[in-house]
Amino acid sequence: MSADAKKAGEPGHNSGVAADRLRSFVERIERLEEERASLNADIREFYAEAKGNGFDVKTLRRVVALRRKEASDLQEEMFLLDTYMNALGMNPRGPAQ
């Protein structure tokens, strides 16, 4: 094995631009992860505040998730939910229309 081939297999052989670019990606990902952790803490605090004001957090989370959906997807999901609940005799609103 030549000396050049051995160097190519050693850790750190990709110095220069490629290593700098990789480091840049890693550092950016780390910063974004820190921001996400901070945002998640803020969201938890907000849910705690909502709970302190008498709102049911589980239902609130569900409403937030439903609002993210497209109207057509939400309509289909609600229709299927009503259909399944009716089939099981669980729907207090009566049969689906």
BELURFEN-V723863 format. One record per residue. N is the residue number from 1. RES is the residue in three letters. PHI is phi in whole degrees, 0 to 359 (NA if undefined). Layout:
BEGIN
N RES PHI
N RES PHI
END
This chain:
BEGIN
1 MET NA
2 SER 283
3 ALA 296
4 ASP 293
5 ALA 295
6 LYS 293
7 LYS 299
8 ALA 295
9 GLY 270
10 GLU 278
11 PRO 299
12 GLY 84
13 HIS 287
14 ASN 270
15 SER 280
16 GLY 91
17 VAL 299
18 ALA 298
19 ALA 293
20 ASP 296
21 ARG 293
22 LEU 299
23 ARG 301
24 SER 299
25 PHE 298
26 VAL 298
27 GLU 295
28 ARG 295
29 ILE 299
30 GLU 299
31 ARG 296
32 LEU 296
33 GLU 296
34 GLU 296
35 GLU 298
36 ARG 297
37 ALA 298
38 SER 295
39 LEU 297
40 ASN 298
41 ALA 295
42 ASP 298
43 ILE 296
44 ARG 301
45 GLU 297
46 PHE 294
47 TYR 297
48 ALA 297
49 GLU 295
50 ALA 298
51 LYS 298
52 GLY 297
53 ASN 264
54 GLY 93
55 PHE 272
56 ASP 279
57 VAL 295
58 LYS 299
59 THR 291
60 LEU 299
61 ARG 299
62 ARG 295
63 VAL 298
64 VAL 299
65 ALA 296
66 LEU 293
67 ARG 293
68 ARG 285
69 LYS 279
70 GLU 294
71 ALA 303
72 SER 292
73 ASP 293
74 LEU 296
75 GLN 299
76 GLU 296
77 GLU 298
78 MET 294
79 PHE 298
80 LEU 295
81 LEU 299
82 ASP 299
83 THR 299
84 TYR 294
85 MET 295
86 ASN 299
87 ALA 299
88 LEU 264
89 GLY 69
90 MET 252
91 ASN 271
92 PRO 288
93 ARG 276
94 GLY 92
95 PRO 296
96 ALA 292
97 GLN 261
END
